[in-house]
Amino acid sequence: MPRLPRITKSRYSLTSMKKEEYVRNGGTKCPFCFKKNIEGGHIEVDAGEAFQEVQCHDCEKRWRDIYTLIDLEEI
């Protein structure tokens, strides 16, 4: 039986550099595999912060986006 290629941990590890790039690019690509096939779930809001679970459909990694209140406008 042929061996499957081993995926190194570093390729799919979340480093501070990957996190910074993900935030800088507005969360449009998976911070693990850098593909755009990501989907966010519902957003939970609590005391000026919001949280959203996100999943990549290519590498199947999951993470949580964290949003903070930065401004408001009158409507």
CHARMM internal coordinates of N, CA and C (Angstrom, degrees):
IC EDIT
DIST 1 N 1 CA 1.4499
DIST 1 CA 1 C 1.5356
ANGL 1 N 1 CA 1 C 107.70
DIST 1 C 2 N 1.3469
ANGL 1 CA 1 C 2 N 119.33
DIHE 1 N 1 CA 1 C 2 N 129.49
DIST 2 N 2 CA 1.4570
ANGL 1 C 2 N 2 CA 121.22
DIHE 1 CA 1 C 2 N 2 CA -179.76
DIST 2 CA 2 C 1.5255
ANGL 2 N 2 CA 2 C 111.01
DIHE 1 C 2 N 2 CA 2 C -70.53
DIST 2 C 3 N 1.3194
ANGL 2 CA 2 C 3 N 114.86
DIHE 2 N 2 CA 2 C 3 N 147.15
DIST 3 N 3 CA 1.4648
ANGL 2 C 3 N 3 CA 119.85
DIHE 2 CA 2 C 3 N 3 CA 178.24
DIST 3 CA 3 C 1.5211
ANGL 3 N 3 CA 3 C 110.46
DIHE 2 C 3 N 3 CA 3 C -82.02
DIST 3 C 4 N 1.2985
ANGL 3 CA 3 C 4 N 115.12
DIHE 3 N 3 CA 3 C 4 N 140.63
DIST 4 N 4 CA 1.4614
ANGL 3 C 4 N 4 CA 120.19
DIHE 3 CA 3 C 4 N 4 CA 175.01
DIST 4 CA 4 C 1.5158
ANGL 4 N 4 CA 4 C 108.90
DIHE 3 C 4 N 4 CA 4 C -78.84
DIST 4 C 5 N 1.3339
ANGL 4 CA 4 C 5 N 117.78
DIHE 4 N 4 CA 4 C 5 N 147.76
DIST 5 N 5 CA 1.4646
ANGL 4 C 5 N 5 CA 118.81
DIHE 4 CA 4 C 5 N 5 CA 177.56
DIST 5 CA 5 C 1.5199
ANGL 5 N 5 CA 5 C 110.36
DIHE 4 C 5 N 5 CA 5 C -63.51
DIST 5 C 6 N 1.2954
ANGL 5 CA 5 C 6 N 115.10
DIHE 5 N 5 CA 5 C 6 N 139.59
DIST 6 N 6 CA 1.4554
ANGL 5 C 6 N 6 CA 120.44
DIHE 5 CA 5 C 6 N 6 CA -179.50
DIST 6 CA 6 C 1.5206
ANGL 6 N 6 CA 6 C 109.83
DIHE 5 C 6 N 6 CA 6 C -83.53
DIST 6 C 7 N 1.3104
ANGL 6 CA 6 C 7 N 116.28
DIHE 6 N 6 CA 6 C 7 N 128.82
DIST 7 N 7 CA 1.4653
ANGL 6 C 7 N 7 CA 121.43
DIHE 6 CA 6 C 7 N 7 CA 177.17
DIST 7 CA 7 C 1.5193
ANGL 7 N 7 CA 7 C 107.07
DIHE 6 C 7 N 7 CA 7 C -85.59
DIST 7 C 8 N 1.3032
ANGL 7 CA 7 C 8 N 115.72
DIHE 7 N 7 CA 7 C 8 N 121.84
DIST 8 N 8 CA 1.4604
ANGL 7 C 8 N 8 CA 118.94
DIHE 7 CA 7 C 8 N 8 CA -179.64
DIST 8 CA 8 C 1.5172
ANGL 8 N 8 CA 8 C 110.20
DIHE 7 C 8 N 8 CA 8 C -73.97
DIST 8 C 9 N 1.2933
ANGL 8 CA 8 C 9 N 115.38
DIHE 8 N 8 CA 8 C 9 N 146.93
DIST 9 N 9 CA 1.4548
ANGL 8 C 9 N 9 CA 120.74
DIHE 8 CA 8 C 9 N 9 CA -178.25
DIST 9 CA 9 C 1.5208
ANGL 9 N 9 CA 9 C 111.23
DIHE 8 C 9 N 9 CA 9 C -62.45
DIST 9 C 10 N 1.3335
ANGL 9 CA 9 C 10 N 117.66
DIHE 9 N 9 CA 9 C 10 N -37.97
DIST 10 N 10 CA 1.4528
ANGL 9 C 10 N 10 CA 120.43
DIHE 9 CA 9 C 10 N 10 CA -176.33
DIST 10 CA 10 C 1.5256
ANGL 10 N 10 CA 10 C 112.09
DIHE 9 C 10 N 10 CA 10 C -62.90
DIST 10 C 11 N 1.3400
ANGL 10 CA 10 C 11 N 117.80
DIHE 10 N 10 CA 10 C 11 N -31.70
DIST 11 N 11 CA 1.4596
ANGL 10 C 11 N 11 CA 120.29
DIHE 10 CA 10 C 11 N 11 CA 179.94
DIST 11 CA 11 C 1.5239
ANGL 11 N 11 CA 11 C 111.36
DIHE 10 C 11 N 11 CA 11 C -62.73
DIST 11 C 12 N 1.3067
ANGL 11 CA 11 C 12 N 116.75
DIHE 11 N 11 CA 11 C 12 N -37.17
DIST 12 N 12 CA 1.4604
ANGL 11 C 12 N 12 CA 120.54
DIHE 11 CA 11 C 12 N 12 CA -177.87
DIST 12 CA 12 C 1.5230
ANGL 12 N 12 CA 12 C 112.93
DIHE 11 C 12 N 12 CA 12 C -111.90
DIST 12 C 13 N 1.3104
ANGL 12 CA 12 C 13 N 116.81
DIHE 12 N 12 CA 12 C 13 N 22.97
DIST 13 N 13 CA 1.4613
ANGL 12 C 13 N 13 CA 120.85
DIHE 12 CA 12 C 13 N 13 CA 174.59
DIST 13 CA 13 C 1.5183
ANGL 13 N 13 CA 13 C 108.79
DIHE 12 C 13 N 13 CA 13 C -91.55
DIST 13 C 14 N 1.2971
ANGL 13 CA 13 C 14 N 116.80
DIHE 13 N 13 CA 13 C 14 N 147.47
DIST 14 N 14 CA 1.4553
ANGL 13 C 14 N 14 CA 121.37
DIHE 13 CA 13 C 14 N 14 CA 179.57
DIST 14 CA 14 C 1.5269
ANGL 14 N 14 CA 14 C 108.86
DIHE 13 C 14 N 14 CA 14 C -94.09
DIST 14 C 15 N 1.3152
ANGL 14 CA 14 C 15 N 116.91
DIHE 14 N 14 CA 14 C 15 N 100.91
DIST 15 N 15 CA 1.4562
ANGL 14 C 15 N 15 CA 122.21
DIHE 14 CA 14 C 15 N 15 CA 179.90
DIST 15 CA 15 C 1.5242
ANGL 15 N 15 CA 15 C 109.45
DIHE 14 C 15 N 15 CA 15 C -91.61
DIST 15 C 16 N 1.3163
ANGL 15 CA 15 C 16 N 116.57
DIHE 15 N 15 CA 15 C 16 N 164.46
DIST 16 N 16 CA 1.4583
ANGL 15 C 16 N 16 CA 119.90
DIHE 15 CA 15 C 16 N 16 CA 178.13
DIST 16 CA 16 C 1.5297
ANGL 16 N 16 CA 16 C 110.93
DIHE 15 C 16 N 16 CA 16 C -63.05
DIST 16 C 17 N 1.3236
ANGL 16 CA 16 C 17 N 117.70
DIHE 16 N 16 CA 16 C 17 N -33.65
DIST 17 N 17 CA 1.4619
ANGL 16 C 17 N 17 CA 120.94
DIHE 16 CA 16 C 17 N 17 CA 178.60
DIST 17 CA 17 C 1.5301
ANGL 17 N 17 CA 17 C 110.69
DIHE 16 C 17 N 17 CA 17 C -66.46
DIST 17 C 18 N 1.3343
ANGL 17 CA 17 C 18 N 117.86
DIHE 17 N 17 CA 17 C 18 N -40.88
DIST 18 N 18 CA 1.4629
ANGL 17 C 18 N 18 CA 121.39
DIHE 17 CA 17 C 18 N 18 CA 177.59
DIST 18 CA 18 C 1.5266
ANGL 18 N 18 CA 18 C 110.84
DIHE 17 C 18 N 18 CA 18 C -65.80
DIST 18 C 19 N 1.3361
ANGL 18 CA 18 C 19 N 116.78
DIHE 18 N 18 CA 18 C 19 N -38.94
DIST 19 N 19 CA 1.4642
ANGL 18 C 19 N 19 CA 120.51
DIHE 18 CA 18 C 19 N 19 CA 178.28
DIST 19 CA 19 C 1.5256
ANGL 19 N 19 CA 19 C 110.74
DIHE 18 C 19 N 19 CA 19 C -63.58
DIST 19 C 20 N 1.3247
ANGL 19 CA 19 C 20 N 116.92
DIHE 19 N 19 CA 19 C 20 N -44.72
DIST 20 N 20 CA 1.4676
ANGL 19 C 20 N 20 CA 121.36
DIHE 19 CA 19 C 20 N 20 CA 179.96
DIST 20 CA 20 C 1.5300
ANGL 20 N 20 CA 20 C 110.64
DIHE 19 C 20 N 20 CA 20 C -61.73
DIST 20 C 21 N 1.3174
ANGL 20 CA 20 C 21 N 117.44
DIHE 20 N 20 CA 20 C 21 N -43.10
DIST 21 N 21 CA 1.4639
ANGL 20 C 21 N 21 CA 121.14
DIHE 20 CA 20 C 21 N 21 CA 179.39
DIST 21 CA 21 C 1.5243
ANGL 21 N 21 CA 21 C 111.23
DIHE 20 C 21 N 21 CA 21 C -64.91
DIST 21 C 22 N 1.3267
ANGL 21 CA 21 C 22 N 116.92
DIHE 21 N 21 CA 21 C 22 N -41.38
DIST 22 N 22 CA 1.4660
ANGL 21 C 22 N 22 CA 122.04
DIHE 21 CA 21 C 22 N 22 CA 178.70
DIST 22 CA 22 C 1.5207
ANGL 22 N 22 CA 22 C 110.62
DIHE 21 C 22 N 22 CA 22 C -59.90
DIST 22 C 23 N 1.3188
ANGL 22 CA 22 C 23 N 117.18
DIHE 22 N 22 CA 22 C 23 N -46.91
DIST 23 N 23 CA 1.4689
ANGL 22 C 23 N 23 CA 121.74
DIHE 22 CA 22 C 23 N 23 CA -179.65
DIST 23 CA 23 C 1.5298
ANGL 23 N 23 CA 23 C 110.11
DIHE 22 C 23 N 23 CA 23 C -67.22
DIST 23 C 24 N 1.3210
ANGL 23 CA 23 C 24 N 117.04
DIHE 23 N 23 CA 23 C 24 N -44.88
DIST 24 N 24 CA 1.4636
ANGL 23 C 24 N 24 CA 121.97
DIHE 23 CA 23 C 24 N 24 CA -179.26
DIST 24 CA 24 C 1.5305
ANGL 24 N 24 CA 24 C 111.24
DIHE 23 C 24 N 24 CA 24 C -59.49
DIST 24 C 25 N 1.3241
ANGL 24 CA 24 C 25 N 117.72
DIHE 24 N 24 CA 24 C 25 N -35.49
DIST 25 N 25 CA 1.4690
ANGL 24 C 25 N 25 CA 122.23
DIHE 24 CA 24 C 25 N 25 CA -179.94
DIST 25 CA 25 C 1.5196
ANGL 25 N 25 CA 25 C 113.07
DIHE 24 C 25 N 25 CA 25 C -88.92
DIST 25 C 26 N 1.3123
ANGL 25 CA 25 C 26 N 117.60
DIHE 25 N 25 CA 25 C 26 N 9.00
DIST 26 N 26 CA 1.4581
ANGL 25 C 26 N 26 CA 121.09
DIHE 25 CA 25 C 26 N 26 CA 175.11
DIST 26 CA 26 C 1.5155
ANGL 26 N 26 CA 26 C 115.27
DIHE 25 C 26 N 26 CA 26 C 76.12
DIST 26 C 27 N 1.3331
ANGL 26 CA 26 C 27 N 117.12
DIHE 26 N 26 CA 26 C 27 N 19.52
DIST 27 N 27 CA 1.4642
ANGL 26 C 27 N 27 CA 120.29
DIHE 26 CA 26 C 27 N 27 CA 176.79
DIST 27 CA 27 C 1.5100
ANGL 27 N 27 CA 27 C 113.83
DIHE 26 C 27 N 27 CA 27 C 68.51
DIST 27 C 28 N 1.3294
ANGL 27 CA 27 C 28 N 117.49
DIHE 27 N 27 CA 27 C 28 N 35.20
DIST 28 N 28 CA 1.4638
ANGL 27 C 28 N 28 CA 120.39
DIHE 27 CA 27 C 28 N 28 CA -177.00
DIST 28 CA 28 C 1.5150
ANGL 28 N 28 CA 28 C 114.43
DIHE 27 C 28 N 28 CA 28 C -95.22
DIST 28 C 29 N 1.3486
ANGL 28 CA 28 C 29 N 117.59
DIHE 28 N 28 CA 28 C 29 N -12.98
DIST 29 N 29 CA 1.4671
ANGL 28 C 29 N 29 CA 121.77
DIHE 28 CA 28 C 29 N 29 CA 179.32
DIST 29 CA 29 C 1.5222
ANGL 29 N 29 CA 29 C 109.33
DIHE 28 C 29 N 29 CA 29 C -131.40
DIST 29 C 30 N 1.3093
ANGL 29 CA 29 C 30 N 115.86
DIHE 29 N 29 CA 29 C 30 N 149.43
DIST 30 N 30 CA 1.4616
ANGL 29 C 30 N 30 CA 121.64
DIHE 29 CA 29 C 30 N 30 CA 177.44
DIST 30 CA 30 C 1.5265
ANGL 30 N 30 CA 30 C 109.86
DIHE 29 C 30 N 30 CA 30 C -57.57
DIST 30 C 31 N 1.3435
ANGL 30 CA 30 C 31 N 118.31
DIHE 30 N 30 CA 30 C 31 N 129.54
DIST 31 N 31 CA 1.4612
ANGL 30 C 31 N 31 CA 120.26
DIHE 30 CA 30 C 31 N 31 CA 179.81
DIST 31 CA 31 C 1.5344
ANGL 31 N 31 CA 31 C 112.84
DIHE 30 C 31 N 31 CA 31 C -73.98
DIST 31 C 32 N 1.3149
ANGL 31 CA 31 C 32 N 117.75
DIHE 31 N 31 CA 31 C 32 N -5.74
DIST 32 N 32 CA 1.4588
ANGL 31 C 32 N 32 CA 121.79
DIHE 31 CA 31 C 32 N 32 CA 179.96
DIST 32 CA 32 C 1.5274
ANGL 32 N 32 CA 32 C 111.91
DIHE 31 C 32 N 32 CA 32 C -98.69
DIST 32 C 33 N 1.3459
ANGL 32 CA 32 C 33 N 117.52
DIHE 32 N 32 CA 32 C 33 N -51.83
DIST 33 N 33 CA 1.4721
ANGL 32 C 33 N 33 CA 121.15
DIHE 32 CA 32 C 33 N 33 CA -176.58
DIST 33 CA 33 C 1.5255
ANGL 33 N 33 CA 33 C 113.08
DIHE 32 C 33 N 33 CA 33 C -111.80
DIST 33 C 34 N 1.3267
ANGL 33 CA 33 C 34 N 117.62
DIHE 33 N 33 CA 33 C 34 N -6.80
DIST 34 N 34 CA 1.4665
ANGL 33 C 34 N 34 CA 124.55
DIHE 33 CA 33 C 34 N 34 CA 175.19
DIST 34 CA 34 C 1.5304
ANGL 34 N 34 CA 34 C 114.38
DIHE 33 C 34 N 34 CA 34 C 68.51
DIST 34 C 35 N 1.3183
ANGL 34 CA 34 C 35 N 117.12
DIHE 34 N 34 CA 34 C 35 N 20.92
DIST 35 N 35 CA 1.4652
ANGL 34 C 35 N 35 CA 120.93
DIHE 34 CA 34 C 35 N 35 CA 175.83
DIST 35 CA 35 C 1.5352
ANGL 35 N 35 CA 35 C 108.43
DIHE 34 C 35 N 35 CA 35 C -92.89
DIST 35 C 36 N 1.3295
ANGL 35 CA 35 C 36 N 115.85
DIHE 35 N 35 CA 35 C 36 N 159.53
DIST 36 N 36 CA 1.4659
ANGL 35 C 36 N 36 CA 121.39
DIHE 35 CA 35 C 36 N 36 CA -176.82
DIST 36 CA 36 C 1.5263
ANGL 36 N 36 CA 36 C 113.88
DIHE 35 C 36 N 36 CA 36 C -91.95
DIST 36 C 37 N 1.3053
ANGL 36 CA 36 C 37 N 117.91
DIHE 36 N 36 CA 36 C 37 N 4.10
DIST 37 N 37 CA 1.4568
ANGL 36 C 37 N 37 CA 122.12
DIHE 36 CA 36 C 37 N 37 CA -175.27
DIST 37 CA 37 C 1.5352
ANGL 37 N 37 CA 37 C 110.66
DIHE 36 C 37 N 37 CA 37 C -84.76
DIST 37 C 38 N 1.3498
ANGL 37 CA 37 C 38 N 115.46
DIHE 37 N 37 CA 37 C 38 N 61.76
DIST 38 N 38 CA 1.4657
ANGL 37 C 38 N 38 CA 120.26
DIHE 37 CA 37 C 38 N 38 CA -178.50
DIST 38 CA 38 C 1.5247
ANGL 38 N 38 CA 38 C 109.99
DIHE 37 C 38 N 38 CA 38 C -115.05
DIST 38 C 39 N 1.3232
ANGL 38 CA 38 C 39 N 114.52
DIHE 38 N 38 CA 38 C 39 N 156.21
DIST 39 N 39 CA 1.4639
ANGL 38 C 39 N 39 CA 120.73
DIHE 38 CA 38 C 39 N 39 CA -178.88
DIST 39 CA 39 C 1.5223
ANGL 39 N 39 CA 39 C 109.05
DIHE 38 C 39 N 39 CA 39 C -143.32
DIST 39 C 40 N 1.3350
ANGL 39 CA 39 C 40 N 115.63
DIHE 39 N 39 CA 39 C 40 N 133.07
DIST 40 N 40 CA 1.4554
ANGL 39 C 40 N 40 CA 121.05
DIHE 39 CA 39 C 40 N 40 CA 178.41
DIST 40 CA 40 C 1.5102
ANGL 40 N 40 CA 40 C 111.76
DIHE 39 C 40 N 40 CA 40 C -100.21
DIST 40 C 41 N 1.3203
ANGL 40 CA 40 C 41 N 115.39
DIHE 40 N 40 CA 40 C 41 N 147.82
DIST 41 N 41 CA 1.4558
ANGL 40 C 41 N 41 CA 121.25
DIHE 40 CA 40 C 41 N 41 CA 177.06
DIST 41 CA 41 C 1.5225
ANGL 41 N 41 CA 41 C 110.99
DIHE 40 C 41 N 41 CA 41 C -90.44
DIST 41 C 42 N 1.3170
ANGL 41 CA 41 C 42 N 116.19
DIHE 41 N 41 CA 41 C 42 N -159.62
DIST 42 N 42 CA 1.4557
ANGL 41 C 42 N 42 CA 119.73
DIHE 41 CA 41 C 42 N 42 CA -179.05
DIST 42 CA 42 C 1.5364
ANGL 42 N 42 CA 42 C 109.99
DIHE 41 C 42 N 42 CA 42 C -70.15
DIST 42 C 43 N 1.3114
ANGL 42 CA 42 C 43 N 116.02
DIHE 42 N 42 CA 42 C 43 N 158.75
DIST 43 N 43 CA 1.4631
ANGL 42 C 43 N 43 CA 121.83
DIHE 42 CA 42 C 43 N 43 CA -177.09
DIST 43 CA 43 C 1.5227
ANGL 43 N 43 CA 43 C 108.76
DIHE 42 C 43 N 43 CA 43 C -104.78
DIST 43 C 44 N 1.3313
ANGL 43 CA 43 C 44 N 115.67
DIHE 43 N 43 CA 43 C 44 N 129.76
DIST 44 N 44 CA 1.4598
ANGL 43 C 44 N 44 CA 122.05
DIHE 43 CA 43 C 44 N 44 CA 175.67
DIST 44 CA 44 C 1.5258
ANGL 44 N 44 CA 44 C 108.01
DIHE 43 C 44 N 44 CA 44 C -103.13
DIST 44 C 45 N 1.3274
ANGL 44 CA 44 C 45 N 117.10
DIHE 44 N 44 CA 44 C 45 N 135.59
DIST 45 N 45 CA 1.4625
ANGL 44 C 45 N 45 CA 121.83
DIHE 44 CA 44 C 45 N 45 CA -178.66
DIST 45 CA 45 C 1.5226
ANGL 45 N 45 CA 45 C 108.67
DIHE 44 C 45 N 45 CA 45 C -117.64
DIST 45 C 46 N 1.3541
ANGL 45 CA 45 C 46 N 114.78
DIHE 45 N 45 CA 45 C 46 N 135.42
DIST 46 N 46 CA 1.4572
ANGL 45 C 46 N 46 CA 120.19
DIHE 45 CA 45 C 46 N 46 CA 179.75
DIST 46 CA 46 C 1.5244
ANGL 46 N 46 CA 46 C 109.83
DIHE 45 C 46 N 46 CA 46 C -153.36
DIST 46 C 47 N 1.3198
ANGL 46 CA 46 C 47 N 116.99
DIHE 46 N 46 CA 46 C 47 N 114.13
DIST 47 N 47 CA 1.4614
ANGL 46 C 47 N 47 CA 123.75
DIHE 46 CA 46 C 47 N 47 CA 172.24
DIST 47 CA 47 C 1.5309
ANGL 47 N 47 CA 47 C 114.08
DIHE 46 C 47 N 47 CA 47 C 49.31
DIST 47 C 48 N 1.3343
ANGL 47 CA 47 C 48 N 117.10
DIHE 47 N 47 CA 47 C 48 N 56.95
DIST 48 N 48 CA 1.4546
ANGL 47 C 48 N 48 CA 120.75
DIHE 47 CA 47 C 48 N 48 CA 175.63
DIST 48 CA 48 C 1.5041
ANGL 48 N 48 CA 48 C 115.54
DIHE 47 C 48 N 48 CA 48 C 81.13
DIST 48 C 49 N 1.3302
ANGL 48 CA 48 C 49 N 118.36
DIHE 48 N 48 CA 48 C 49 N 3.43
DIST 49 N 49 CA 1.4594
ANGL 48 C 49 N 49 CA 122.38
DIHE 48 CA 48 C 49 N 49 CA 175.81
DIST 49 CA 49 C 1.5218
ANGL 49 N 49 CA 49 C 108.78
DIHE 48 C 49 N 49 CA 49 C -127.17
DIST 49 C 50 N 1.3079
ANGL 49 CA 49 C 50 N 115.13
DIHE 49 N 49 CA 49 C 50 N 153.60
DIST 50 N 50 CA 1.4558
ANGL 49 C 50 N 50 CA 120.62
DIHE 49 CA 49 C 50 N 50 CA 175.86
DIST 50 CA 50 C 1.5255
ANGL 50 N 50 CA 50 C 107.86
DIHE 49 C 50 N 50 CA 50 C -132.34
DIST 50 C 51 N 1.3270
ANGL 50 CA 50 C 51 N 115.70
DIHE 50 N 50 CA 50 C 51 N 148.70
DIST 51 N 51 CA 1.4594
ANGL 50 C 51 N 51 CA 122.30
DIHE 50 CA 50 C 51 N 51 CA -176.82
DIST 51 CA 51 C 1.5229
ANGL 51 N 51 CA 51 C 109.14
DIHE 50 C 51 N 51 CA 51 C -130.00
DIST 51 C 52 N 1.3177
ANGL 51 CA 51 C 52 N 116.17
DIHE 51 N 51 CA 51 C 52 N 139.97
DIST 52 N 52 CA 1.4560
ANGL 51 C 52 N 52 CA 120.69
DIHE 51 CA 51 C 52 N 52 CA 178.40
DIST 52 CA 52 C 1.5215
ANGL 52 N 52 CA 52 C 109.34
DIHE 51 C 52 N 52 CA 52 C -140.97
DIST 52 C 53 N 1.3262
ANGL 52 CA 52 C 53 N 116.57
DIHE 52 N 52 CA 52 C 53 N 125.19
DIST 53 N 53 CA 1.4535
ANGL 52 C 53 N 53 CA 120.19
DIHE 52 CA 52 C 53 N 53 CA 174.93
DIST 53 CA 53 C 1.5240
ANGL 53 N 53 CA 53 C 108.30
DIHE 52 C 53 N 53 CA 53 C -78.28
DIST 53 C 54 N 1.3352
ANGL 53 CA 53 C 54 N 115.76
DIHE 53 N 53 CA 53 C 54 N 136.78
DIST 54 N 54 CA 1.4574
ANGL 53 C 54 N 54 CA 122.50
DIHE 53 CA 53 C 54 N 54 CA -177.44
DIST 54 CA 54 C 1.5231
ANGL 54 N 54 CA 54 C 107.88
DIHE 53 C 54 N 54 CA 54 C -128.88
DIST 54 C 55 N 1.3214
ANGL 54 CA 54 C 55 N 116.49
DIHE 54 N 54 CA 54 C 55 N 146.56
DIST 55 N 55 CA 1.4648
ANGL 54 C 55 N 55 CA 121.37
DIHE 54 CA 54 C 55 N 55 CA 179.77
DIST 55 CA 55 C 1.5205
ANGL 55 N 55 CA 55 C 109.27
DIHE 54 C 55 N 55 CA 55 C -134.58
DIST 55 C 56 N 1.3256
ANGL 55 CA 55 C 56 N 116.05
DIHE 55 N 55 CA 55 C 56 N 141.77
DIST 56 N 56 CA 1.4617
ANGL 55 C 56 N 56 CA 122.38
DIHE 55 CA 55 C 56 N 56 CA 173.04
DIST 56 CA 56 C 1.5232
ANGL 56 N 56 CA 56 C 107.81
DIHE 55 C 56 N 56 CA 56 C -95.46
DIST 56 C 57 N 1.3174
ANGL 56 CA 56 C 57 N 116.10
DIHE 56 N 56 CA 56 C 57 N 127.74
DIST 57 N 57 CA 1.4610
ANGL 56 C 57 N 57 CA 120.04
DIHE 56 CA 56 C 57 N 57 CA -179.75
DIST 57 CA 57 C 1.5233
ANGL 57 N 57 CA 57 C 112.32
DIHE 56 C 57 N 57 CA 57 C -83.04
DIST 57 C 58 N 1.3375
ANGL 57 CA 57 C 58 N 117.72
DIHE 57 N 57 CA 57 C 58 N -8.11
DIST 58 N 58 CA 1.4645
ANGL 57 C 58 N 58 CA 120.29
DIHE 57 CA 57 C 58 N 58 CA 177.73
DIST 58 CA 58 C 1.5259
ANGL 58 N 58 CA 58 C 111.33
DIHE 57 C 58 N 58 CA 58 C -89.72
DIST 58 C 59 N 1.3396
ANGL 58 CA 58 C 59 N 117.66
DIHE 58 N 58 CA 58 C 59 N -54.45
DIST 59 N 59 CA 1.4736
ANGL 58 C 59 N 59 CA 119.41
DIHE 58 CA 58 C 59 N 59 CA -178.05
DIST 59 CA 59 C 1.5292
ANGL 59 N 59 CA 59 C 112.62
DIHE 58 C 59 N 59 CA 59 C -99.02
DIST 59 C 60 N 1.3490
ANGL 59 CA 59 C 60 N 117.17
DIHE 59 N 59 CA 59 C 60 N -4.62
DIST 60 N 60 CA 1.4614
ANGL 59 C 60 N 60 CA 124.49
DIHE 59 CA 59 C 60 N 60 CA 176.54
DIST 60 CA 60 C 1.5208
ANGL 60 N 60 CA 60 C 114.14
DIHE 59 C 60 N 60 CA 60 C 66.18
DIST 60 C 61 N 1.3287
ANGL 60 CA 60 C 61 N 117.66
DIHE 60 N 60 CA 60 C 61 N 17.03
DIST 61 N 61 CA 1.4668
ANGL 60 C 61 N 61 CA 120.77
DIHE 60 CA 60 C 61 N 61 CA 174.66
DIST 61 CA 61 C 1.5186
ANGL 61 N 61 CA 61 C 109.24
DIHE 60 C 61 N 61 CA 61 C -76.89
DIST 61 C 62 N 1.3302
ANGL 61 CA 61 C 62 N 115.70
DIHE 61 N 61 CA 61 C 62 N 153.53
DIST 62 N 62 CA 1.4703
ANGL 61 C 62 N 62 CA 122.88
DIHE 61 CA 61 C 62 N 62 CA 178.47
DIST 62 CA 62 C 1.5144
ANGL 62 N 62 CA 62 C 108.48
DIHE 61 C 62 N 62 CA 62 C -129.31
DIST 62 C 63 N 1.3226
ANGL 62 CA 62 C 63 N 116.32
DIHE 62 N 62 CA 62 C 63 N 149.10
DIST 63 N 63 CA 1.4587
ANGL 62 C 63 N 63 CA 121.65
DIHE 62 CA 62 C 63 N 63 CA 178.01
DIST 63 CA 63 C 1.5226
ANGL 63 N 63 CA 63 C 108.53
DIHE 62 C 63 N 63 CA 63 C -156.29
DIST 63 C 64 N 1.3021
ANGL 63 CA 63 C 64 N 116.33
DIHE 63 N 63 CA 63 C 64 N 174.87
DIST 64 N 64 CA 1.4638
ANGL 63 C 64 N 64 CA 122.28
DIHE 63 CA 63 C 64 N 64 CA -179.62
DIST 64 CA 64 C 1.5227
ANGL 64 N 64 CA 64 C 108.94
DIHE 63 C 64 N 64 CA 64 C -120.11
DIST 64 C 65 N 1.3380
ANGL 64 CA 64 C 65 N 116.26
DIHE 64 N 64 CA 64 C 65 N 122.18
DIST 65 N 65 CA 1.4613
ANGL 64 C 65 N 65 CA 121.00
DIHE 64 CA 64 C 65 N 65 CA 171.76
DIST 65 CA 65 C 1.5231
ANGL 65 N 65 CA 65 C 107.72
DIHE 64 C 65 N 65 CA 65 C -80.97
DIST 65 C 66 N 1.3271
ANGL 65 CA 65 C 66 N 116.37
DIHE 65 N 65 CA 65 C 66 N 141.31
DIST 66 N 66 CA 1.4589
ANGL 65 C 66 N 66 CA 121.84
DIHE 65 CA 65 C 66 N 66 CA 179.60
DIST 66 CA 66 C 1.5228
ANGL 66 N 66 CA 66 C 107.97
DIHE 65 C 66 N 66 CA 66 C -121.91
DIST 66 C 67 N 1.3182
ANGL 66 CA 66 C 67 N 115.85
DIHE 66 N 66 CA 66 C 67 N 122.49
DIST 67 N 67 CA 1.4582
ANGL 66 C 67 N 67 CA 122.45
DIHE 66 CA 66 C 67 N 67 CA -179.24
DIST 67 CA 67 C 1.5231
ANGL 67 N 67 CA 67 C 108.76
DIHE 66 C 67 N 67 CA 67 C -111.96
DIST 67 C 68 N 1.3382
ANGL 67 CA 67 C 68 N 116.06
DIHE 67 N 67 CA 67 C 68 N 145.00
DIST 68 N 68 CA 1.4659
ANGL 67 C 68 N 68 CA 120.47
DIHE 67 CA 67 C 68 N 68 CA 175.37
DIST 68 CA 68 C 1.5176
ANGL 68 N 68 CA 68 C 109.66
DIHE 67 C 68 N 68 CA 68 C -123.63
DIST 68 C 69 N 1.3172
ANGL 68 CA 68 C 69 N 116.44
DIHE 68 N 68 CA 68 C 69 N 150.76
DIST 69 N 69 CA 1.4533
ANGL 68 C 69 N 69 CA 123.07
DIHE 68 CA 68 C 69 N 69 CA 178.69
DIST 69 CA 69 C 1.5269
ANGL 69 N 69 CA 69 C 108.60
DIHE 68 C 69 N 69 CA 69 C -67.19
DIST 69 C 70 N 1.3345
ANGL 69 CA 69 C 70 N 116.89
DIHE 69 N 69 CA 69 C 70 N 124.79
DIST 70 N 70 CA 1.4559
ANGL 69 C 70 N 70 CA 119.32
DIHE 69 CA 69 C 70 N 70 CA -179.82
DIST 70 CA 70 C 1.5199
ANGL 70 N 70 CA 70 C 113.55
DIHE 69 C 70 N 70 CA 70 C -117.34
DIST 70 C 71 N 1.3457
ANGL 70 CA 70 C 71 N 117.58
DIHE 70 N 70 CA 70 C 71 N -14.12
DIST 71 N 71 CA 1.4631
ANGL 70 C 71 N 71 CA 119.35
DIHE 70 CA 70 C 71 N 71 CA -177.38
DIST 71 CA 71 C 1.5271
ANGL 71 N 71 CA 71 C 109.07
DIHE 70 C 71 N 71 CA 71 C -169.91
DIST 71 C 72 N 1.3111
ANGL 71 CA 71 C 72 N 116.29
DIHE 71 N 71 CA 71 C 72 N 173.66
DIST 72 N 72 CA 1.4633
ANGL 71 C 72 N 72 CA 121.72
DIHE 71 CA 71 C 72 N 72 CA 172.31
DIST 72 CA 72 C 1.5002
ANGL 72 N 72 CA 72 C 108.67
DIHE 71 C 72 N 72 CA 72 C -149.36
DIST 72 C 73 N 1.3122
ANGL 72 CA 72 C 73 N 115.31
DIHE 72 N 72 CA 72 C 73 N 159.74
DIST 73 N 73 CA 1.4560
ANGL 72 C 73 N 73 CA 119.92
DIHE 72 CA 72 C 73 N 73 CA 175.51
DIST 73 CA 73 C 1.5208
ANGL 73 N 73 CA 73 C 109.13
DIHE 72 C 73 N 73 CA 73 C -140.21
DIST 73 C 74 N 1.3115
ANGL 73 CA 73 C 74 N 114.55
DIHE 73 N 73 CA 73 C 74 N 147.44
DIST 74 N 74 CA 1.4644
ANGL 73 C 74 N 74 CA 119.94
DIHE 73 CA 73 C 74 N 74 CA 178.54
DIST 74 CA 74 C 1.5232
ANGL 74 N 74 CA 74 C 109.40
DIHE 73 C 74 N 74 CA 74 C -75.34
DIST 74 C 75 N 1.3363
ANGL 74 CA 74 C 75 N 115.83
DIHE 74 N 74 CA 74 C 75 N 140.59
DIST 75 N 75 CA 1.4702
ANGL 74 C 75 N 75 CA 119.20
DIHE 74 CA 74 C 75 N 75 CA 177.55
DIST 75 CA 75 C 1.5142
ANGL 75 N 75 CA 75 C 110.51
DIHE 74 C 75 N 75 CA 75 C -121.35
END
COOR INIT
IC SEED 1 N 1 CA 1 C
IC BUILD
